[in-house]
């Protein structure tokens, strides 16, 4: 059994996917890019600004599902360029300052909306 999470605290899906799914005691949140949830417009800017918007989206979706950010157990970070790793990591560290989740970070050729960063998470409920 699974429950679909849909909230205006995160951007509306731009394709056939859910913002997040609750299943088996976990919350699986789809990858987020820097879309403003109020307008669904892409926030251009540097990696720090985009990472902050992405993590605010993730936080909003998780909280709407009744799951605080500190319950995240795994993240996957997709970067357009590993050159942005340090700046992304600085912002990321503000959101996951104590007991940070396991993480993978990979460089990819291209992301939706030509974003610089996309982050997906898995959280324990």
N, C-alpha and C positions, 0 to 999 in steps of 0.2 A: 504494500500500500504506500502511496505517496501523496503528499499535499503540495500543491503549487503555491508559491509565494508571488504576489503581485502587489506592488505598492507604488504610490506616487513619490515616495522618498528616494527612489532610484529611477533612472531613465527607463522609458518604455522600451520593451524589446524592439529591435529594428529588423527582426527576422523571426523564423519559427522556433523560438526557444523561450524558456521561462526565466525570469530574473533569478529564481532559486527554487529548489525542490527540497522538501523535508522527507527523508526516508531512512528507515533503519537506525534511528537515533542520531542522525547527522543532518546537517544542512549543506547542500551543495549549491554554491552561488556561481552563476555564469560569469564569465570574464567581463569586466567592466572597463570601458574606455572613458575619456573625459567628456561625457555628455552631461549637460545641465539637465537635471530632472524636471525643472520647471518649464523649460522650453524645448527640450530634446535637441538643442543645438550643441554642436561640438565646440569645446573650449580650446582654442588654439593657445599657444604659449610654450614656454620652456618645459623641460621635464619635471621640474619641481611643481609648477602650477598644475600640470596634467596629473601627476602622481597624487597630489592633494585632492583634486576633484574625484579621481578614481576611488581613492580610499574613503572619501565622504560618501560616495555612491554605495560602496560595499557596506559601510557602517549603517547607512540608512536602510538598506535591504535587510541586513541581519537584524537590526533592532525591530523593524516591522514584523519580522518573523519570531520575535521574542527571544532573540539570541544576541547577547552582547559581544562586542568585538573580541574581548579577552577569551572567548570560547573557540576562536579559530585555532585549528590544529595543523593546517597545511595551506600554504599559498603557492601559486605558480605565477611568476612575474615574467611577462613577455616584453622585451625591450627591442625597439627598432635598432638601437645601437648600444653596445656594451660600454661605449664611451660615457653614456649617461648613468652608469651604474652607481657611482658615488653620490650624485645628486639625488637620484631616486631613493637610494638607501638612507640618506639623511632624513627625508620626509617619511619614509616607511618606518623608520625607527621611532618617530614620534607617536605613531599609531600602535606600534607593538613594542613598547618600551620594557615591559617586564614579562618574563616567560614567553618570549616570542615563539610563533609557530615554526614548524619545519617549513623549508622553502626551497623551491627550485627557481632559478632565473636563467632564461635562455634568450639569445638574440634571434630575432626573426626577420625575414625579408620585408614583410609588410603587415600592417594591422588595419582593422576596419577604420574608416575615416582618416587614414594615414596618421593614426595616433602614434605617439612616441612610446606609450606604455599601455599594457592591458594586464589586469590582475584578476585571477579567479581564486576562490577560497573554499575550503571545507571546514565546517565547524561542528563541534559536538553539541548536541542539544541537552 
